């Protein structure tokens, strides 16, 4: 029997399953609308500005953003 998408990604790992459930609940709260989801995360960041780990300097790593 073929695995469902959730079974493939979770592969029995309870932590991964919990993370996916939380992310799905947040997406559902935003009506699965990408613009609302980004606005939600931007609001969270505005309310708690950090410290966050900055993105790597792509020039220093020799990688490009594309």
PyMOL commands that place a pseudoatom at each C-alpha (Angstrom):
pseudoatom trace, name=CA, resn=UNK, resi=1, chain=A, elem=C, hetatm=0, pos=[0.000, 0.000, 0.000]
pseudoatom trace, name=CA, resn=UNK, resi=2, chain=A, elem=C, hetatm=0, pos=[1.351, 3.453, -0.939]
pseudoatom trace, name=CA, resn=UNK, resi=3, chain=A, elem=C, hetatm=0, pos=[2.040, 6.000, 1.768]
pseudoatom trace, name=CA, resn=UNK, resi=4, chain=A, elem=C, hetatm=0, pos=[-0.007, 9.178, 1.977]
pseudoatom trace, name=CA, resn=UNK, resi=5, chain=A, elem=C, hetatm=0, pos=[1.829, 12.496, 1.812]
pseudoatom trace, name=CA, resn=UNK, resi=6, chain=A, elem=C, hetatm=0, pos=[1.527, 12.933, 5.599]
pseudoatom trace, name=CA, resn=UNK, resi=7, chain=A, elem=C, hetatm=0, pos=[2.862, 9.438, 6.260]
pseudoatom trace, name=CA, resn=UNK, resi=8, chain=A, elem=C, hetatm=0, pos=[5.815, 10.061, 3.931]
pseudoatom trace, name=CA, resn=UNK, resi=9, chain=A, elem=C, hetatm=0, pos=[6.830, 13.295, 5.643]
pseudoatom trace, name=CA, resn=UNK, resi=10, chain=A, elem=C, hetatm=0, pos=[6.057, 12.201, 9.195]
pseudoatom trace, name=CA, resn=UNK, resi=11, chain=A, elem=C, hetatm=0, pos=[7.494, 8.693, 8.794]
pseudoatom trace, name=CA, resn=UNK, resi=12, chain=A, elem=C, hetatm=0, pos=[6.437, 7.884, 12.349]
pseudoatom trace, name=CA, resn=UNK, resi=13, chain=A, elem=C, hetatm=0, pos=[8.343, 10.806, 13.898]
pseudoatom trace, name=CA, resn=UNK, resi=14, chain=A, elem=C, hetatm=0, pos=[6.069, 12.325, 16.542]
pseudoatom trace, name=CA, resn=UNK, resi=15, chain=A, elem=C, hetatm=0, pos=[7.986, 15.617, 16.674]
pseudoatom trace, name=CA, resn=UNK, resi=16, chain=A, elem=C, hetatm=0, pos=[7.672, 16.145, 12.922]
pseudoatom trace, name=CA, resn=UNK, resi=17, chain=A, elem=C, hetatm=0, pos=[3.986, 15.217, 13.074]
pseudoatom trace, name=CA, resn=UNK, resi=18, chain=A, elem=C, hetatm=0, pos=[3.410, 17.764, 15.859]
pseudoatom trace, name=CA, resn=UNK, resi=19, chain=A, elem=C, hetatm=0, pos=[5.229, 20.511, 13.946]
pseudoatom trace, name=CA, resn=UNK, resi=20, chain=A, elem=C, hetatm=0, pos=[3.186, 19.780, 10.833]
pseudoatom trace, name=CA, resn=UNK, resi=21, chain=A, elem=C, hetatm=0, pos=[-0.040, 19.864, 12.872]
pseudoatom trace, name=CA, resn=UNK, resi=22, chain=A, elem=C, hetatm=0, pos=[0.829, 23.250, 14.371]
pseudoatom trace, name=CA, resn=UNK, resi=23, chain=A, elem=C, hetatm=0, pos=[1.816, 24.680, 10.993]
pseudoatom trace, name=CA, resn=UNK, resi=24, chain=A, elem=C, hetatm=0, pos=[-1.434, 23.374, 9.490]
pseudoatom trace, name=CA, resn=UNK, resi=25, chain=A, elem=C, hetatm=0, pos=[-3.470, 24.924, 12.339]
pseudoatom trace, name=CA, resn=UNK, resi=26, chain=A, elem=C, hetatm=0, pos=[-1.777, 28.293, 11.777]
pseudoatom trace, name=CA, resn=UNK, resi=27, chain=A, elem=C, hetatm=0, pos=[-2.420, 28.045, 8.040]
pseudoatom trace, name=CA, resn=UNK, resi=28, chain=A, elem=C, hetatm=0, pos=[-6.035, 27.105, 8.705]
pseudoatom trace, name=CA, resn=UNK, resi=29, chain=A, elem=C, hetatm=0, pos=[-6.422, 30.137, 11.002]
pseudoatom trace, name=CA, resn=UNK, resi=30, chain=A, elem=C, hetatm=0, pos=[-5.278, 32.245, 8.032]
pseudoatom trace, name=CA, resn=UNK, resi=31, chain=A, elem=C, hetatm=0, pos=[-7.774, 30.513, 5.690]
pseudoatom trace, name=CA, resn=UNK, resi=32, chain=A, elem=C, hetatm=0, pos=[-4.804, 28.848, 3.921]
pseudoatom trace, name=CA, resn=UNK, resi=33, chain=A, elem=C, hetatm=0, pos=[-4.207, 32.235, 2.271]
pseudoatom trace, name=CA, resn=UNK, resi=34, chain=A, elem=C, hetatm=0, pos=[-0.467, 32.861, 1.697]
pseudoatom trace, name=CA, resn=UNK, resi=35, chain=A, elem=C, hetatm=0, pos=[-0.843, 36.644, 2.013]
pseudoatom trace, name=CA, resn=UNK, resi=36, chain=A, elem=C, hetatm=0, pos=[-2.666, 36.322, 5.352]
pseudoatom trace, name=CA, resn=UNK, resi=37, chain=A, elem=C, hetatm=0, pos=[-0.077, 33.793, 6.509]
pseudoatom trace, name=CA, resn=UNK, resi=38, chain=A, elem=C, hetatm=0, pos=[2.836, 36.116, 5.716]
pseudoatom trace, name=CA, resn=UNK, resi=39, chain=A, elem=C, hetatm=0, pos=[1.018, 39.005, 7.416]
pseudoatom trace, name=CA, resn=UNK, resi=40, chain=A, elem=C, hetatm=0, pos=[0.490, 36.800, 10.496]
pseudoatom trace, name=CA, resn=UNK, resi=41, chain=A, elem=C, hetatm=0, pos=[4.183, 35.918, 10.711]
pseudoatom trace, name=CA, resn=UNK, resi=42, chain=A, elem=C, hetatm=0, pos=[5.207, 39.546, 10.119]
pseudoatom trace, name=CA, resn=UNK, resi=43, chain=A, elem=C, hetatm=0, pos=[2.937, 40.598, 12.994]
pseudoatom trace, name=CA, resn=UNK, resi=44, chain=A, elem=C, hetatm=0, pos=[4.535, 37.973, 15.242]
pseudoatom trace, name=CA, resn=UNK, resi=45, chain=A, elem=C, hetatm=0, pos=[7.980, 39.246, 14.325]
pseudoatom trace, name=CA, resn=UNK, resi=46, chain=A, elem=C, hetatm=0, pos=[6.909, 42.840, 14.994]
pseudoatom trace, name=CA, resn=UNK, resi=47, chain=A, elem=C, hetatm=0, pos=[5.615, 41.836, 18.435]
pseudoatom trace, name=CA, resn=UNK, resi=48, chain=A, elem=C, hetatm=0, pos=[8.807, 39.890, 19.252]
pseudoatom trace, name=CA, resn=UNK, resi=49, chain=A, elem=C, hetatm=0, pos=[11.672, 41.313, 17.170]
pseudoatom trace, name=CA, resn=UNK, resi=50, chain=A, elem=C, hetatm=0, pos=[14.274, 38.765, 18.122]
pseudoatom trace, name=CA, resn=UNK, resi=51, chain=A, elem=C, hetatm=0, pos=[16.967, 37.930, 18.487]
pseudoatom trace, name=CA, resn=UNK, resi=52, chain=A, elem=C, hetatm=0, pos=[16.727, 35.721, 15.446]
pseudoatom trace, name=CA, resn=UNK, resi=53, chain=A, elem=C, hetatm=0, pos=[19.524, 34.010, 13.601]
pseudoatom trace, name=CA, resn=UNK, resi=54, chain=A, elem=C, hetatm=0, pos=[20.268, 36.145, 10.536]
pseudoatom trace, name=CA, resn=UNK, resi=55, chain=A, elem=C, hetatm=0, pos=[20.323, 34.609, 7.091]
pseudoatom trace, name=CA, resn=UNK, resi=56, chain=A, elem=C, hetatm=0, pos=[23.820, 33.722, 5.899]
pseudoatom trace, name=CA, resn=UNK, resi=57, chain=A, elem=C, hetatm=0, pos=[25.698, 36.182, 3.752]
pseudoatom trace, name=CA, resn=UNK, resi=58, chain=A, elem=C, hetatm=0, pos=[25.364, 34.486, 0.375]
pseudoatom trace, name=CA, resn=UNK, resi=59, chain=A, elem=C, hetatm=0, pos=[28.409, 36.256, -1.093]
pseudoatom trace, name=CA, resn=UNK, resi=60, chain=A, elem=C, hetatm=0, pos=[30.566, 34.929, 1.747]
pseudoatom trace, name=CA, resn=UNK, resi=61, chain=A, elem=C, hetatm=0, pos=[29.332, 31.377, 1.126]
pseudoatom trace, name=CA, resn=UNK, resi=62, chain=A, elem=C, hetatm=0, pos=[29.747, 31.605, -2.639]
pseudoatom trace, name=CA, resn=UNK, resi=63, chain=A, elem=C, hetatm=0, pos=[26.070, 30.786, -3.152]
pseudoatom trace, name=CA, resn=UNK, resi=64, chain=A, elem=C, hetatm=0, pos=[23.360, 32.698, -4.947]
pseudoatom trace, name=CA, resn=UNK, resi=65, chain=A, elem=C, hetatm=0, pos=[19.758, 33.330, -3.931]
pseudoatom trace, name=CA, resn=UNK, resi=66, chain=A, elem=C, hetatm=0, pos=[18.427, 31.763, -7.157]
for i in range(1, 66): cmd.bond("trace and resi %d" % i, "trace and resi %d" % (i + 1))
show_as sticks, trace
zoom trace
